[in-house]
Amino acid sequence: MAFKEIAPEELMLNPFTKIGKEWMLITAGADAEHCNTMTASWGAMGVMWGKNVVSVYIRPQRYTKEFVDAQERFTCAFFGEGNQHEALSLLGKVSGRDVPDKISQAGLTPVEVGGSIAFEEAELVFVCRKLYARELPPEDFIDTSCDARWYPNHDYHTMYMAKIEKVLVKE
């Protein structure tokens, strides 16, 4: 693994492209053998409470949520446009609860970084420490069409706000 750490302020990226079009993997676990990951295309980056943060959103039925809830840290891994798209597609559809070796099936190599798990194949990794978690309550929707469109099964995401502790880029 050849990552180098940079300051978050050195990042030159478009979060709308990085998250919404290229997707990311949210990964948590005790070690490389006991972890889970999921593909996400919803999230945000910015500053909150004087800290550089990301927010990620996980539905209650996702197996990865159990790992994120159990750990202090998780990672957000980015692979670049077109890179690992098939792997990310598989990891977004297949549950580690049903297919325990889904990471190896996707052809990715888990590595321990900063107290969490990421992947050797990633171009960019955020090591994140949880600061806040809250289920999105349906009564808080101002635009109720969002509730109707995205939550017909009432399986509301939990929002996790996390401090970016490390930014790792592929060397």
Stockholm file with secondary structure:
# STOCKHOLM 1.0

chainA/1-171         MAFKEIAPEELMLNPFTKIGKEWMLITAGADAEHCNTMTASWGAMGVMWGKNVVSVYIRPQRYTKEFVDAQERFTCAFFGEGNQHEALSLLGKVSGRDVPDKISQAGLTPVEVGGSIAFEEAELVFVCRKLYARELPPEDFIDTSCDARWYPNHDYHTMYMAKIEKVLVKE
#=GR chainA/1-171 SS CCEEEECGGGCCCCHHHHHHTSCEEEEEEEETTEEEEEEECCEEEEEETTEEEEEEEECTTCHHHHHHHHCSEEEEEECCTTTTHHHHHHHHHSCTTTCTTHHHHTTCCEEEETTEEEETTCSEEEEEEEEEEEECCGGGCSSHHHHHHHCTTCCCCEEEEEEEEEEEEEC
#=GC SS_cons         CCEEEECGGGCCCCHHHHHHTSCEEEEEEEETTEEEEEEECCEEEEEETTEEEEEEEECTTCHHHHHHHHCSEEEEEECCTTTTHHHHHHHHHSCTTTCTTHHHHTTCCEEEETTEEEETTCSEEEEEEEEEEEECCGGGCSSHHHHHHHCTTCCCCEEEEEEEEEEEEEC
//
